[in-house]
Amino acid sequence: MGDLIWQFDDQPNTAVIANRKIFTSGEWISYVCHDSDDGCWQFHINHTTALNEEDAVLVSLESVINLDLSLNALADLPLGWFAWRASMKGVWKRARKID
């Protein structure tokens, strides 16, 4: 991460779930979830089709943050919350997941 200070409580090598297209097609991240049951982070693209299990990859938290430094704004996203934005440069909005 160079000279940047790591802002997440989770370690940089923490395994997270991400949409493969973030890495292979340069898609931007539009939705982030911090699961309450296992603390897992999930990073999703702005998609109009149904999610497909084959689109999911397991990567390090650091690898996702390195692609999009705006995600540092979500370092304090509580367990059981999600965040979204309407465009690649949009402001992150947050809400608690209702089970």
C-alpha positions in Angstrom: 0.0 0.0 0.0 3.0 2.3 -0.2 3.0 5.2 2.2 -0.8 5.1 2.9 -1.9 4.2 6.4 -4.1 1.1 6.6 -7.5 2.2 7.8 -9.4 -1.1 8.2 -9.5 -3.1 11.4 -9.2 -6.2 9.3 -5.7 -7.1 8.1 -4.7 -6.4 4.5 -4.5 -10.1 3.7 -8.1 -10.7 4.9 -10.0 -12.8 2.4 -13.0 -11.0 0.9 -15.5 -11.8 -1.8 -15.5 -9.7 -5.0 -17.1 -9.7 -8.4 -14.5 -11.1 -10.9 -15.3 -8.2 -13.3 -13.7 -5.7 -10.9 -10.4 -7.3 -11.7 -10.9 -8.6 -15.3 -13.0 -5.9 -16.9 -12.3 -2.9 -14.8 -15.9 -2.6 -13.6 -16.4 -0.1 -10.7 -17.6 -1.1 -7.3 -21.1 0.1 -6.6 -22.1 -1.9 -3.5 -20.2 -3.1 -0.4 -21.5 -5.3 2.3 -19.9 -6.1 5.7 -21.7 -9.3 6.8 -22.9 -9.5 10.4 -22.7 -13.3 10.6 -19.0 -13.8 9.7 -17.6 -10.3 9.3 -16.9 -11.0 5.6 -16.6 -8.1 3.2 -18.3 -8.3 -0.2 -17.6 -6.0 -3.2 -20.1 -5.9 -6.0 -20.4 -4.1 -9.3 -23.3 -2.0 -10.7 -25.1 -4.8 -12.5 -28.5 -5.3 -14.1 -28.4 -9.1 -14.4 -28.8 -11.7 -11.7 -25.7 -12.5 -9.6 -23.9 -15.6 -10.8 -21.7 -17.7 -8.5 -19.1 -18.0 -11.2 -18.6 -14.2 -11.0 -17.4 -14.4 -7.4 -13.7 -14.5 -6.5 -11.9 -14.7 -3.2 -9.2 -12.0 -3.0 -7.4 -10.0 -0.3 -9.0 -6.9 1.1 -5.8 -5.0 0.2 -6.1 -5.9 -3.5 -9.6 -4.4 -3.6 -8.6 -1.2 -1.8 -5.6 -0.8 -4.1 -8.0 -0.7 -7.1 -10.3 1.9 -5.5 -8.9 4.1 -2.7 -12.4 5.6 -2.2 -13.2 2.4 -0.3 -11.1 3.7 2.6 -14.2 5.8 3.4 -15.9 2.6 4.4 -13.2 1.3 6.7 -15.5 1.9 9.7 -18.5 0.3 8.1 -20.1 -1.7 11.0 -20.9 -5.4 10.8 -24.4 -5.8 9.3 -24.2 -2.6 7.2 -23.9 -2.0 3.5 -22.9 1.0 1.4 -23.7 2.0 -2.2 -23.0 4.7 -4.7 -24.7 5.7 -7.9 -21.6 6.3 -10.0 -17.9 5.6 -9.9 -17.1 9.0 -8.4 -20.3 9.1 -6.4 -20.5 9.6 -2.6 -20.8 6.4 -0.5 -24.2 6.1 1.3 -24.7 3.7 4.2 -27.5 1.8 5.8 -27.9 -1.1 8.2 -29.2 -4.4 6.7 -32.6 -5.4 7.9 -32.8 -9.2 8.3 
